[in-house]
Amino acid sequence: MERANDTTSRTSGWSQLNEALRSSTTAQAAEVAREHWFDLLAWPVHGADPVGRHPDSAADEPVLAALFALMALDDRSGGWSAFRRWKAAIPALDDPAEMLPTIDRAIILATKAELHRREGRPEWAATAARAGIAELDALPVVGADHADTVSGLYARFGASLLDTSPLDGAATGEALDTFVKGLESARDQALSSASANLAMLASVHARQGDTRRARNILAAAADTAPIRPDDAAMFRTAEAILAVDRLDAPTATGLLARVAPATGRAGHWMPYVLATAMAELLNGYPGRALAFLDQSVREGGPEGRTEAGRGALAPARAVLQLSLGHPDAASAVLRREPVGDVGRRIGTARVELVLGRHGAALQQLRPLSAMTMSIRESAEASALEVAALLRFSTEKRAAPVLDHLGALLSNSRELLLPLALLPPQDLTKVARALGSLGFQEIASAPGLRSVLPDAGPGVFLTRRETAVLTALLVHSSHTAIASQLSVSVNTVKSQLRSVYRKLDVSTRDQAIAVALERHLLVEKE
């Protein structure tokens, strides 16, 4: 999706601000800041000087202090001293002496939310964001001069709310409502900040697996006003997530390569990091993907080490560990990190399936039916449940769950990733079952493949356990097996208990059936 940039608008904002600071009062400069807030924050432009040479009198205007503090924070050439100077000038809003206009209070709250976010305090950022939303909601009328700023502030406040919880959390609904308010405030006006809200909506819906809604928003955004670089980055990230979902790694990689320079702003970091990691996985490089996650957390500073951030990254980490053949590491990630209950159960069920414990996988999945899940989570859970059922049952018994899975994937049109996160042998069975149930377009989707390694024969059983299981094909008594293997009867009983536990069965016939189905008795090279 290509759109015109907004360089002209940004240059105009800076020209007006510099002129006001040179020849007018700071009050006039503050009004320029209110009107062009996000154009000014989208620096650099030629001739802009965000850090060093603004008059000290600008600190008397809270809006200017907030503006210069944020730009100094973004200045990579050494704006820390300026940042501290301007930050100190931002007033405390609970001071009764501070009689500020509502728009100024909202701008200052947005500034505080951004500073808290970058310092790794998402809950504080969310508190400031909620206060800011209340200020904007209280505006009786939004004038044309401030409409772009108001719409953009709603987008920033919503992004701050997203940082506090998983995508299935209550804060997500609150954030979505906030983005809609931002769109409504920009109604019938060609405002760049309308695109900011559209970009955030597209990103959230794409991450939730609501690909149809995300695609519709992206289509609508093509007709909006020229947008700022940050918002263009978010649109490309949303498109990359959709490309990952349809297993189109080259398109996702190409889109993300154009996003990287703009990932430092609110709302951009997490979706970009997750999309890039999954694109690397689709390209066949899970090790690179895991290294990229680790590097991104280090470079993200406090923001990448928050509880919410670690929890959001944990399911992807677990998948990457599985893809590398490390189920124990995947389990440790899901136990150690603050993952939501839905994400933890889905991730653990996937680990159990990889380890051959389909019964344990089903136990993890059963409670999810009473929980609220996103489309993506529902599709992943259904895919895992179908895979587990088909390991020991017929397609007929799995038909209700198969039908639900097929409907989810068919309605989305692009959501193939939940199938790709199944072990290869399970994916083959699930795809065949979906095709027989009438979902042939999914079963034969181009590029459909698993990103997990195929467990080889006998990989979950020791050599002695495999020998006992092989003997079980011929002999039904412990004594006969012990005689054939030249071991004690107690040893046979112990080995069989271990085999039954690993295969998640309780009888000889079940053990033989599972062993034959998984080719566990094939001779190893």
C-alpha positions as CSV (number, residue, x, y, z in Angstrom):
1,M,0.0,0.0,0.0
2,E,1.7,3.2,-1.2
3,R,0.6,6.6,-0.1
4,A,1.9,10.1,-0.4
5,N,4.0,11.3,2.5
6,D,3.3,14.4,4.6
7,T,6.6,16.2,4.3
8,T,4.8,19.4,3.2
9,S,2.6,19.5,6.2
10,R,5.5,18.9,8.6
11,T,7.6,21.6,6.9
12,S,4.7,24.0,7.2
13,G,4.3,23.3,10.9
14,W,8.0,23.8,11.6
15,S,8.1,27.0,9.6
16,Q,5.1,28.4,11.6
17,L,6.7,27.4,14.9
18,N,10.1,28.8,14.2
19,E,8.5,32.1,13.0
20,A,6.4,32.3,16.1
21,L,9.4,31.7,18.4
22,R,11.4,34.4,16.6
23,S,8.9,37.2,16.1
24,S,5.8,36.4,18.2
25,T,5.0,35.5,21.7
26,T,5.4,32.0,23.2
27,A,1.6,31.9,23.4
28,Q,1.4,32.1,19.6
29,A,4.0,29.4,19.4
30,A,2.0,27.2,21.8
31,E,-1.1,27.6,19.5
32,V,1.0,26.4,16.6
33,A,2.0,23.4,18.6
34,R,-1.6,22.6,19.5
35,E,-2.6,22.7,15.8
36,H,0.4,20.8,14.4
37,W,1.4,18.6,17.3
38,F,1.9,15.4,15.4
39,D,3.5,17.1,12.4
40,L,6.0,18.6,14.7
41,L,6.7,15.3,16.4
42,A,7.3,13.7,13.1
43,W,10.6,15.6,12.6
44,P,13.3,15.7,11.3
45,V,12.7,18.1,8.5
46,H,15.2,20.6,7.0
47,G,15.7,23.5,9.2
48,A,14.1,22.0,12.3
49,D,15.9,22.4,15.6
50,P,14.1,20.4,18.2
51,V,16.7,20.4,21.0
52,G,19.1,23.1,21.4
53,R,18.3,26.7,20.5
54,H,14.7,27.4,21.6
55,P,14.3,30.3,24.0
56,D,14.0,29.5,27.7
57,S,10.8,31.5,27.8
58,A,9.2,28.6,25.9
59,A,9.3,26.6,29.2
60,D,6.5,29.0,30.4
61,E,4.2,27.3,28.0
62,P,3.5,23.7,29.2
63,V,2.6,22.5,25.6
64,L,6.0,23.7,24.3
65,A,7.8,22.1,27.2
66,A,6.1,18.8,26.5
67,L,6.9,19.1,22.8
68,F,10.5,19.8,23.2
69,A,10.9,17.1,25.9
70,L,9.6,14.5,23.5
71,M,11.7,15.6,20.6
72,A,14.8,15.8,22.8
73,L,14.2,12.3,23.9
74,D,14.1,11.2,20.2
75,D,17.3,13.1,19.4
76,R,20.0,10.5,18.9
77,S,22.8,13.1,18.7
78,G,22.7,13.8,22.5
79,G,19.5,15.4,23.6
80,W,19.5,14.1,27.2
81,S,20.4,17.3,28.9
82,A,17.7,19.2,26.9
83,F,15.2,16.4,27.7
84,R,15.8,16.8,31.4
85,R,15.4,20.6,31.1
86,W,12.2,20.5,29.2
87,K,10.7,17.6,31.2
88,A,11.2,19.6,34.4
89,A,9.1,22.3,32.9
90,I,6.0,20.1,32.4
91,P,3.5,21.0,35.1
92,A,1.9,18.7,37.5
93,L,-1.8,18.5,36.5
94,D,-3.0,17.9,40.0
95,D,-1.8,21.4,41.0
96,P,-4.9,23.6,41.5
97,A,-2.9,26.5,40.3
98,E,-2.5,25.0,36.9
99,M,-5.6,26.3,35.0
100,L,-4.8,24.8,31.6
101,P,-7.1,24.4,28.6
102,T,-8.5,20.9,28.1
103,I,-6.5,20.3,25.0
104,D,-3.3,21.2,26.8
105,R,-4.1,18.8,29.7
106,A,-4.6,16.1,27.1
107,I,-1.4,16.8,25.4
108,I,0.6,16.8,28.6
109,L,-1.1,13.5,29.7
110,A,-0.1,12.0,26.3
111,T,3.5,13.2,26.9
112,K,3.5,11.6,30.4
113,A,2.1,8.3,29.0
114,E,4.8,8.2,26.4
115,L,7.5,8.9,28.9
116,H,6.2,6.2,31.2
117,R,6.0,3.7,28.3
118,R,9.6,4.3,27.4
119,E,10.7,3.9,31.0
120,G,9.0,0.5,31.2
121,R,6.0,1.5,33.3
122,P,3.1,0.5,31.1
123,E,0.5,0.6,34.0
124,W,1.5,4.2,34.7
125,A,1.2,5.0,31.0
126,A,-2.3,3.4,30.9
127,T,-3.3,5.5,33.9
128,A,-2.2,8.7,32.2
129,A,-3.9,7.5,29.0
130,R,-7.2,7.0,30.7
131,A,-7.1,10.4,32.2
132,G,-6.2,11.9,28.8
133,I,-9.2,10.1,27.2
134,A,-11.5,11.6,29.8
135,E,-10.1,15.0,29.0
136,L,-10.7,14.6,25.3
137,D,-14.2,13.1,25.9
138,A,-15.1,16.2,27.9
139,L,-14.3,18.6,25.0
140,P,-17.7,20.1,24.0
141,V,-16.7,20.8,20.4
142,V,-13.5,20.0,18.6
143,G,-12.6,22.9,16.4
144,A,-11.1,22.4,12.9
145,D,-7.8,23.8,14.1
146,H,-7.3,21.1,16.8
147,A,-9.1,18.2,15.1
148,D,-6.0,16.6,13.8
149,T,-4.3,16.7,17.2
150,V,-7.3,15.4,19.1
151,S,-7.6,12.4,16.7
152,G,-3.9,11.7,17.0
153,L,-4.1,11.9,20.8
154,Y,-6.8,9.2,20.8
155,A,-4.5,7.0,18.8
156,R,-1.6,7.5,21.2
157,F,-3.8,6.9,24.2
158,G,-5.2,3.7,22.7
159,A,-1.6,2.5,22.0
160,S,-0.7,3.0,25.6
161,L,-3.6,0.9,26.7
162,L,-2.5,-2.0,24.4
163,D,0.8,-2.2,26.2
164,T,-0.7,-3.3,29.5
165,S,-2.4,-6.6,28.6
166,P,-2.6,-9.5,26.2
167,L,-4.6,-9.0,23.0
168,D,-7.5,-10.9,24.6
169,G,-7.6,-8.7,27.6
170,A,-10.1,-6.1,28.6
171,A,-7.7,-3.2,27.8
172,T,-7.8,-4.3,24.2
173,G,-11.5,-3.6,23.9
174,E,-10.9,-0.3,25.7
175,A,-8.2,0.6,23.2
176,L,-10.3,-0.3,20.2
177,D,-13.1,1.9,21.5
178,T,-10.5,4.7,21.8
179,F,-9.3,4.3,18.2
180,V,-13.0,4.5,17.0
181,K,-13.3,7.8,19.0
182,G,-10.3,9.1,17.2
183,L,-11.9,8.3,13.8
184,E,-15.1,9.9,14.8
185,S,-13.3,13.1,15.9
186,A,-11.8,13.3,12.4
187,R,-15.0,12.5,10.6
188,D,-15.5,14.4,7.3
189,Q,-12.0,15.9,7.5
190,A,-9.0,14.8,5.5
191,L,-6.7,14.5,8.6
192,S,-3.5,12.6,8.8
193,S,-4.3,11.5,12.4
194,A,-7.4,9.6,11.1
195,S,-4.8,7.2,9.5
196,A,-3.1,6.8,12.9
197,N,-6.3,5.3,14.3
198,L,-6.9,3.2,11.2
199,A,-3.3,1.9,11.4
200,M,-3.8,0.9,15.0
201,L,-7.1,-0.8,14.3
202,A,-5.6,-2.7,11.3
203,S,-2.7,-3.9,13.5
204,V,-4.8,-5.1,16.4
205,H,-7.3,-7.0,14.2
206,A,-4.4,-8.6,12.2
207,R,-2.8,-9.7,15.4
208,Q,-6.1,-11.1,16.7
209,G,-6.5,-13.1,13.5
210,D,-9.4,-11.1,12.2
211,T,-7.9,-10.9,8.8
212,R,-11.1,-9.9,7.0
213,R,-11.6,-6.8,9.2
214,A,-7.9,-5.9,9.0
215,R,-8.0,-6.2,5.2
216,N,-11.1,-4.0,5.0
217,I,-9.4,-1.3,7.2
218,L,-6.3,-1.4,5.0
219,A,-8.5,-1.0,1.9
220,A,-10.3,2.0,3.5
221,A,-7.0,3.5,4.5
222,A,-5.9,3.8,0.9
223,D,-8.4,6.6,0.5
224,T,-7.3,8.7,3.5
225,A,-5.1,11.8,3.6
226,P,-1.3,11.6,3.2
227,I,0.0,9.9,6.4
228,R,3.0,10.2,8.6
229,P,6.0,7.8,8.6
230,D,5.0,6.2,11.9
231,D,1.6,5.3,10.6
232,A,2.9,4.1,7.3
233,A,5.1,1.8,9.3
234,M,2.1,0.4,11.2
235,F,0.1,-0.2,8.0
236,R,3.0,-2.1,6.5
237,T,3.4,-4.1,9.8
238,A,-0.3,-5.0,9.6
239,E,0.1,-6.1,6.0
240,A,3.1,-8.1,7.0
241,I,1.1,-9.9,9.7
242,L,-1.5,-10.9,7.1
243,A,1.3,-12.1,4.8
244,V,2.7,-14.3,7.6
245,D,-0.8,-15.7,8.2
246,R,-1.1,-16.8,4.6
247,L,2.5,-18.2,4.8
248,D,3.8,-15.7,2.3
249,A,7.3,-15.2,3.8
250,P,8.8,-13.2,0.9
251,T,6.1,-10.5,1.0
252,A,6.2,-10.3,4.8
253,T,10.0,-9.9,4.8
254,G,9.9,-7.2,2.1
255,L,7.3,-5.2,4.0
256,L,9.1,-5.5,7.3
257,A,12.4,-4.4,5.7
258,R,10.7,-1.0,5.1
259,V,9.4,-0.8,8.6
260,A,12.5,-1.2,10.7
261,P,13.6,2.5,11.0
262,A,10.3,3.6,12.4
263,T,9.7,1.1,15.2
264,G,10.6,3.3,18.2
265,R,7.2,4.9,18.6
266,A,4.2,3.8,20.7
267,G,2.3,0.8,19.3
268,H,4.9,-0.2,16.7
269,W,7.5,-2.2,18.6
270,M,5.7,-5.3,19.6
271,P,3.8,-6.1,16.4
272,Y,7.0,-5.4,14.3
273,V,9.1,-7.7,16.5
274,L,6.6,-10.6,16.4
275,A,5.9,-10.3,12.7
276,T,9.6,-10.3,11.9
277,A,10.3,-13.3,14.1
278,M,7.5,-15.3,12.5
279,A,8.6,-14.3,9.0
280,E,12.1,-15.6,9.8
281,L,10.5,-18.9,11.0
282,L,8.6,-19.2,7.7
283,N,11.8,-18.6,5.9
284,G,13.3,-21.6,7.7
285,Y,15.5,-19.8,10.2
286,P,14.0,-20.4,13.7
287,G,17.4,-19.8,15.3
288,R,17.7,-16.4,13.6
289,A,14.2,-15.6,14.7
290,L,15.0,-16.4,18.4
291,A,18.2,-14.4,18.2
292,F,16.2,-11.5,16.8
293,L,13.7,-11.6,19.6
294,D,16.5,-11.5,22.2
295,Q,18.3,-8.7,20.4
296,S,15.0,-6.7,20.2
297,V,14.3,-7.0,23.9
298,R,17.8,-5.8,24.7
299,E,17.6,-2.8,22.3
300,G,14.0,-2.1,23.4
301,G,15.3,-1.1,26.9
302,P,12.8,-1.1,29.8
303,E,9.8,-1.4,27.4
304,G,11.0,-4.8,26.2
305,R,11.4,-6.1,29.7
306,T,8.0,-5.2,31.1
307,E,5.7,-8.0,32.3
308,A,3.3,-7.3,29.5
309,G,6.1,-7.3,26.9
310,R,7.6,-10.6,28.1
311,G,4.1,-12.2,28.2
312,A,3.4,-11.1,24.6
313,L,6.7,-12.5,23.3
314,A,6.5,-15.8,25.2
315,P,4.2,-17.7,22.9
316,A,6.4,-16.9,19.9
317,R,9.5,-17.9,21.9
318,A,7.9,-21.2,22.8
319,V,7.0,-21.9,19.1
320,L,10.6,-21.1,18.1
321,Q,12.0,-23.4,20.7
322,L,9.7,-26.2,19.4
323,S,10.8,-25.5,15.9
324,L,14.4,-25.9,17.0
325,G,13.6,-29.3,18.6
326,H,13.6,-28.1,22.2
327,P,10.2,-28.9,23.8
328,D,11.6,-28.7,27.3
329,A,12.8,-25.2,26.6
330,A,9.4,-24.3,25.2
331,S,7.7,-25.6,28.3
332,A,10.0,-23.6,30.5
333,V,9.2,-20.4,28.6
334,L,5.5,-21.0,29.1
335,R,5.9,-21.7,32.8
336,R,8.4,-18.9,33.5
337,E,7.0,-16.0,31.6
338,P,3.8,-14.1,32.5
339,V,1.6,-15.5,29.7
340,G,-2.2,-15.2,29.9
341,D,-4.1,-18.4,30.7
342,V,-5.4,-18.8,27.1
343,G,-1.9,-18.4,25.6
344,R,-0.3,-20.7,28.2
345,R,-2.8,-23.5,27.6
346,I,-2.5,-23.3,23.8
347,G,1.3,-23.2,24.0
348,T,1.4,-26.1,26.4
349,A,-1.0,-28.1,24.4
350,R,1.3,-27.7,21.4
351,V,4.2,-28.9,23.4
352,E,2.3,-31.9,24.6
353,L,1.3,-32.7,21.0
354,V,4.9,-32.5,19.9
355,L,5.9,-34.8,22.7
356,G,3.3,-37.4,21.7
357,R,1.0,-36.8,24.6
358,H,-2.3,-36.1,22.9
359,G,-4.3,-36.8,26.1
360,A,-2.4,-34.2,28.0
361,A,-2.9,-31.8,25.1
362,L,-6.6,-32.3,25.2
363,Q,-6.6,-31.7,29.0
364,Q,-5.0,-28.3,28.4
365,L,-7.5,-27.3,25.7
366,R,-10.8,-28.4,27.4
367,P,-11.1,-25.3,29.7
368,L,-10.7,-22.9,26.8
369,S,-14.3,-23.5,25.7
370,A,-15.4,-21.3,28.7
371,M,-12.9,-18.6,28.0
372,T,-13.0,-15.5,25.7
373,M,-10.6,-16.0,22.8
374,S,-9.6,-14.1,19.7
375,I,-10.1,-15.6,16.3
376,R,-6.4,-16.5,16.1
377,E,-6.5,-18.2,19.5
378,S,-9.7,-20.0,18.7
379,A,-8.2,-21.3,15.4
380,E,-5.0,-22.4,17.1
381,A,-6.9,-24.2,19.9
382,S,-9.3,-25.9,17.4
383,A,-6.4,-27.0,15.2
384,L,-4.6,-28.6,18.1
385,E,-7.7,-30.3,19.3
386,V,-8.5,-31.8,15.9
387,A,-4.9,-33.0,15.7
388,A,-5.0,-34.6,19.1
389,L,-8.4,-36.3,18.3
390,L,-7.2,-37.7,15.0
391,R,-4.3,-39.4,16.7
392,F,-6.5,-41.9,18.3
393,S,-10.0,-41.4,16.9
394,T,-11.9,-41.2,13.6
395,E,-12.7,-38.1,11.5
396,K,-16.3,-38.7,12.4
397,R,-15.7,-38.1,16.1
398,A,-13.6,-35.1,15.3
399,A,-16.1,-33.7,12.8
400,P,-17.7,-31.0,15.1
401,V,-14.3,-29.5,15.9
402,L,-13.2,-29.9,12.3
403,D,-16.2,-28.0,11.1
404,H,-15.5,-25.2,13.6
405,L,-11.9,-25.0,12.5
406,G,-12.8,-25.1,8.8
407,A,-15.4,-22.3,9.3
408,L,-12.8,-20.1,11.1
409,L,-10.2,-20.5,8.5
410,S,-12.6,-20.2,5.6
411,N,-14.1,-17.0,6.9
412,S,-10.7,-15.4,7.4
413,R,-9.4,-16.4,3.9
414,E,-5.8,-15.8,5.0
415,L,-5.4,-17.5,8.3
416,L,-3.3,-20.5,7.6
417,L,-0.6,-20.1,10.3
418,P,-2.6,-22.1,13.0
419,L,-2.3,-25.1,10.7
420,A,1.4,-24.5,10.1
421,L,2.0,-24.6,13.8
422,L,1.0,-28.3,13.9
423,P,3.6,-31.1,13.7
424,P,4.0,-32.2,10.1
425,Q,2.2,-35.6,10.4
426,D,-0.7,-34.0,12.2
427,L,-0.9,-31.3,9.6
428,T,-1.3,-33.9,6.9
429,K,-4.1,-35.6,8.7
430,V,-5.9,-32.4,9.6
431,A,-5.7,-31.0,6.0
432,R,-7.0,-34.3,4.6
433,A,-9.9,-34.3,7.1
434,L,-10.7,-30.6,6.3
435,G,-10.8,-31.5,2.6
436,S,-13.1,-34.4,3.1
437,L,-15.5,-32.1,5.1
438,G,-15.7,-29.7,2.2
439,F,-12.9,-27.2,3.0
440,Q,-10.8,-28.1,0.1
441,E,-9.6,-24.6,-0.5
442,I,-7.9,-24.7,2.9
443,A,-6.6,-28.3,2.5
444,S,-4.9,-27.4,-0.8
445,A,-3.8,-23.9,0.0
446,P,-0.6,-23.0,-1.8
447,G,2.5,-23.2,0.5
448,L,0.6,-25.0,3.3
449,R,3.4,-26.6,5.4
450,S,4.4,-27.1,9.0
451,V,7.1,-25.0,10.6
452,L,7.7,-27.6,13.3
453,P,10.2,-30.5,12.9
454,D,8.9,-34.0,12.2
455,A,9.6,-36.3,15.2
456,G,11.5,-39.3,14.0
457,P,10.5,-42.9,14.8
458,G,11.2,-43.9,18.4
459,V,12.3,-40.4,19.4
460,F,10.2,-40.4,22.5
461,L,11.1,-43.9,23.6
462,T,14.4,-45.2,24.9
463,R,16.1,-48.2,23.2
464,R,14.9,-50.6,26.0
465,E,11.4,-49.2,25.9
466,T,11.3,-49.7,22.1
467,A,12.5,-53.3,22.5
468,V,9.8,-54.0,25.1
469,L,7.2,-52.4,22.8
470,T,8.3,-54.5,19.9
471,A,8.1,-57.7,22.0
472,L,4.6,-56.7,23.0
473,L,3.5,-57.1,19.4
474,V,4.3,-60.9,19.7
475,H,3.7,-61.7,23.4
476,S,0.9,-60.7,25.7
477,S,2.5,-61.9,28.9
478,H,5.2,-60.2,30.9
479,T,7.0,-63.5,31.5
480,A,7.3,-64.2,27.7
481,I,8.6,-60.7,27.0
482,A,11.1,-61.1,29.9
483,S,12.3,-64.4,28.5
484,Q,12.8,-63.0,25.0
485,L,14.7,-60.0,26.2
486,S,16.6,-61.8,29.0
487,V,15.5,-59.4,31.7
488,S,13.4,-59.8,34.8
489,V,9.6,-59.6,34.9
490,N,9.8,-56.5,37.1
491,T,12.0,-54.8,34.5
492,V,9.4,-55.5,31.8
493,K,6.6,-54.1,34.0
494,S,8.6,-51.0,34.7
495,Q,9.4,-50.4,31.1
496,L,5.8,-51.0,30.0
497,R,4.5,-48.5,32.6
498,S,6.9,-45.9,31.1
499,V,5.9,-46.8,27.6
500,Y,2.2,-46.5,28.4
501,R,2.8,-43.1,30.1
502,K,4.7,-41.7,27.2
503,L,2.1,-42.9,24.7
504,D,-0.7,-41.8,26.9
505,V,-2.4,-45.2,26.8
506,S,-3.5,-47.8,29.3
507,T,-3.8,-51.1,27.5
508,R,-1.7,-53.4,25.3
509,D,-4.0,-52.9,22.3
510,Q,-3.9,-49.1,22.6
511,A,-0.1,-49.2,22.9
512,I,0.3,-51.3,19.8
513,A,-2.2,-49.1,17.8
514,V,-0.3,-45.9,18.7
515,A,3.1,-47.5,18.0
516,L,2.0,-48.6,14.5
517,E,0.3,-45.3,13.7
518,R,3.4,-43.4,14.6
519,H,5.8,-45.9,13.1
520,L,7.6,-46.1,16.4
521,L,8.8,-49.7,15.6
522,V,10.6,-48.9,12.4
523,E,14.2,-49.8,12.4
524,K,16.5,-46.8,13.0
525,E,19.3,-46.2,10.6
